[in-house]
Amino acid sequence: MSLALIFGLLVTSCIGSGSTYTAAVYEHVVIRPDDPRAILSRMEALSIMHKNMDVFEKQVIKAKEKGAQIIVFPEDGMYGSGFTRATLLPFLEFIPSPRDFKWNPCKGPLFPHQIFDVQQRLSCMAKANNIYLAANMGDIKLCTKSEDMSCPSDGHYQYNTNVVYNSDGYLVARYHKQNLFELESTYFDKPKQCEFVTFVAPFGRFGVFTCFDIMFKDPALTLVEKYGVENIIFPAMWWNRNPQLIAVAFIQGWAMRMQVNIIAADTRLSETFIGLTADAGSGIFSPDGAETYYYDPQGRDGKLLVAEVSKPKKYSVEHLGKYHFPSLQESHDIFFSRAGNTIIKFVPLSGKSGNISVCFHSSCCHLEYVMQEYLSHELYALGAYTGLMPALRKLQVQICALFKCGSTSQGSCGVLTTTASTQFAYINLQGQFKTSYVFPTVVTTDNGLAVGEWAFTGTGILSSSGIMKPLLSAVLWGRMYEID
């Protein structure tokens, strides 16, 4: 019998037969250094991390009281962001791979003189509360130029790292973030090879990745399509910049398209940093949509979410990316406006109901709609775009988007807005995509996701009975991974 078959049998036997489990996430207001570019001692850095873990520990207890079997904490939740390599160093610990060592930090060090204060406390939290616990911290790996020509000049690698402990406190997963976002690439290193990290709990098989990873084929898609995971651990620190990339909406759309559960915890900064606010958005998402979520751009407090999660339902994806457009010419009144750093081609919605199309190069978007009432003081527009997404490290995308514009000015279409009064009685938004990887998002006023009020058709968003709350955006986000 092959080792692969033996492993498969062992994995199957370890997963319980129950069809549901209870998950928790905590959206955390991170306590960080006053100046992340100032060098601290290890004791000063540890003091900051313990303050954050004091909060974590209270939430673990609350989550367990609510029946949670697993809890996820967010990216950078131990210390925040905005460091240099030197100022991040005292926050780091050597984290071994559970593939190499079976280790329970709560029981003691792996080797003499090991610095493992953070790992020990996380492990003991998991053990004391009989819960699986996932958190994000920094890993350090020493190196020399004589043995590794890629070794950084300061003699070590620094990795943005997710760790997962089982309910006995054992380290069962360690993942180094592959796709670093903007500033963090100045103080974290990118792994030489992408890591595909999975673990098995009594209630399911999980994959692990972090924030910006969700925009790439590796590791995100590969974990689902090759490794067969049905549950994703997803710590994040997400900047909500554009109306087509609101965190909770995009994560929900990814779960719906990839037919997985995503347990997503986001970090919230209590103030603006590098000109942006990490206004977060966390939740527990399934192929049916959000089981529970929280998104409050004005909020300043942490938030614990707990929900029962079912085994994902599967459906055929053979039709994805194929939509037969009606014989319609592109609508008149074309204009262009900026969404983030991307220039999108738009047509306005000019009445209470309509049937309009807009094309960008060879890709077209089509919208059939009916409003409850046409309000002349609000402007909506249908947009199309195909090409590079400069704000996201030149990702190749196709976008079909229905946006509420910031004002009645066409130049405001694509600007992030939070207010609307127009309700839609019917929406059928469809896209002509060159990819089968199409992710749908819907956002309403009061930061709603309109769960259960619309369906994803594979190439479109269909709301036959309408969206109850006024609509801010409905977006189809196609990713052309093969030409990035």
DAJO-V941893 format. One record per backbone hydrogen bond with DSSP energy under -0.5 kcal/mol. CO is the residue of the C=O (numbers start at 1). NH is the residue of the N-H. E is the energy in kcal/mol with one decimal. If there is no record, write none. Layout:
# DAJO-V941893
CO	NH	E
CO	NH	E
This chain:
# DAJO-V941893
2	6	-2.4
3	7	-2.8
4	8	-2.4
5	9	-2.4
6	10	-2.3
7	11	-2.8
8	12	-2.3
9	13	-2.2
10	14	-1.4
11	15	-1.2
19	311	-1.9
21	23	-0.5
21	309	-3.9
22	69	-3.3
22	70	-1.0
23	307	-2.3
24	72	-1.8
25	305	-2.6
26	28	-0.7
26	74	-0.6
27	303	-2.0
28	30	-1.0
28	268	-3.2
30	32	-0.6
35	38	-2.1
36	84	-0.6
41	45	-2.5
42	46	-2.8
43	47	-2.0
44	48	-1.5
45	49	-2.1
46	50	-2.6
47	51	-1.6
48	52	-1.7
49	53	-2.4
50	54	-2.0
51	55	-1.2
52	56	-2.1
53	57	-2.8
54	58	-1.5
55	59	-1.9
56	60	-2.5
57	61	-1.9
58	62	-2.0
59	63	-2.9
60	64	-2.5
61	65	-2.0
62	66	-1.1
63	66	-0.5
63	68	-2.4
64	67	-1.8
69	132	-2.5
70	24	-1.9
71	134	-2.4
72	26	-1.8
74	77	-1.4
74	136	-0.6
76	79	-0.8
76	80	-2.7
79	33	-0.6
84	88	-1.7
85	89	-1.1
88	91	-2.2
89	92	-1.9
93	140	-1.0
94	96	-0.6
97	100	-1.5
97	101	-1.8
101	103	-0.8
103	105	-0.6
103	171	-2.5
104	107	-2.1
105	108	-1.1
111	114	-1.3
114	116	-0.8
116	120	-2.8
117	121	-2.0
118	122	-2.4
119	123	-2.5
120	124	-2.4
121	125	-2.1
122	126	-2.2
123	127	-2.5
124	128	-3.0
125	129	-1.5
126	130	-0.6
126	131	-2.0
127	130	-0.8
132	71	-2.2
133	165	-2.8
134	73	-2.5
135	163	-2.9
137	161	-2.7
138	93	-2.0
139	159	-2.5
141	157	-3.1
144	147	-0.7
144	148	-2.1
148	151	-1.8
152	155	-2.0
155	143	-2.1
157	141	-2.1
158	189	-4.2
159	139	-2.3
159	161	-0.6
160	177	-3.2
161	137	-3.0
162	175	-2.5
163	135	-2.4
164	172	-3.0
164	173	-1.3
165	133	-2.4
166	169	-2.2
169	105	-0.5
170	166	-2.6
170	172	-0.6
173	164	-2.1
175	162	-2.7
175	177	-0.6
177	191	-0.6
178	180	-0.9
180	182	-0.6
181	184	-1.8
182	185	-1.7
183	186	-2.2
184	187	-1.3
184	188	-2.3
195	197	-0.8
197	208	-1.7
199	201	-0.5
199	206	-2.9
201	204	-1.8
202	16	-4.7
204	201	-3.0
205	230	-1.1
205	231	-1.0
206	199	-1.9
207	233	-2.8
208	197	-0.5
209	235	-0.6
210	213	-2.8
211	214	-2.3
212	215	-1.9
213	216	-2.0
216	221	-0.8
217	221	-0.7
217	222	-1.8
219	223	-2.3
220	224	-1.2
221	225	-3.1
222	226	-2.4
222	227	-1.6
223	229	-2.0
224	228	-0.5
230	261	-2.6
231	207	-2.6
232	234	-0.6
232	263	-3.1
233	209	-1.9
234	265	-1.5
235	211	-1.9
236	267	-1.7
238	240	-0.7
238	280	-0.8
239	241	-1.5
242	245	-1.7
246	250	-2.7
247	251	-2.7
248	252	-1.8
249	253	-2.2
250	254	-2.4
251	255	-2.3
252	256	-2.2
253	257	-2.5
254	258	-2.7
255	259	-1.0
255	260	-1.4
261	232	-2.7
262	264	-0.8
262	285	-2.6
263	234	-2.5
263	265	-0.5
264	283	-2.4
265	75	-0.6
265	236	-2.4
266	28	-1.0
268	30	-1.4
273	276	-2.2
276	273	-3.6
277	240	-0.5
277	279	-1.9
278	269	-1.2
282	294	-2.9
283	264	-2.5
284	291	-2.9
284	292	-1.4
285	262	-2.3
286	289	-2.1
289	286	-2.8
292	284	-2.8
294	282	-2.2
296	299	-1.7
303	27	-2.9
305	25	-2.1
307	23	-2.6
309	21	-2.2
317	320	-1.2
319	322	-2.0
321	323	-0.6
323	325	-0.8
326	328	-2.2
333	348	-0.5
335	346	-3.6
337	344	-3.1
338	340	-0.5
339	342	-1.8
342	339	-3.2
342	344	-0.7
344	337	-2.2
345	384	-2.3
346	335	-2.2
347	382	-2.9
348	350	-0.7
352	371	-3.4
354	369	-2.1
356	367	-2.9
357	331	-2.2
358	365	-2.8
359	361	-0.5
360	363	-1.9
363	360	-3.1
364	432	-2.5
365	358	-2.1
366	430	-2.8
367	356	-2.4
368	428	-2.3
369	354	-1.9
370	425	-2.4
370	426	-1.7
373	375	-0.6
374	376	-0.6
375	378	-1.7
379	405	-2.9
380	349	-2.5
381	383	-0.5
381	403	-2.6
382	347	-1.8
383	401	-2.4
384	345	-2.0
385	399	-3.1
387	397	-3.1
388	390	-0.7
389	392	-2.0
389	394	-0.9
389	395	-1.0
390	393	-0.8
392	395	-0.5
395	389	-2.1
395	397	-0.6
396	480	-2.1
397	387	-2.6
398	478	-3.8
399	385	-1.9
400	476	-3.3
401	383	-3.6
401	403	-0.6
402	474	-2.0
403	381	-2.1
403	405	-0.6
409	412	-1.8
410	413	-1.6
412	406	-1.5
412	415	-1.7
422	471	-1.8
423	372	-3.1
423	373	-0.6
423	425	-0.5
424	467	-2.2
426	370	-2.1
427	463	-3.2
428	368	-1.9
428	430	-0.6
429	461	-2.4
430	366	-2.8
431	433	-0.8
436	438	-1.4
437	479	-2.5
438	440	-0.5
439	477	-2.6
441	475	-2.8
443	472	-2.6
443	473	-2.1
444	447	-0.6
444	448	-0.7
445	448	-1.0
448	444	-2.5
450	453	-2.2
455	457	-0.6
455	462	-2.5
459	431	-1.9
460	457	-2.6
460	458	-0.5
461	429	-2.6
462	455	-2.5
463	427	-1.8
466	468	-0.5
470	445	-2.3
472	404	-2.6
473	443	-2.6
474	402	-3.0
475	441	-2.5
475	477	-0.5
476	400	-2.2
476	478	-0.7
477	439	-2.8
478	398	-2.3
478	480	-0.5
479	481	-1.0
480	483	-1.5
481	484	-1.4
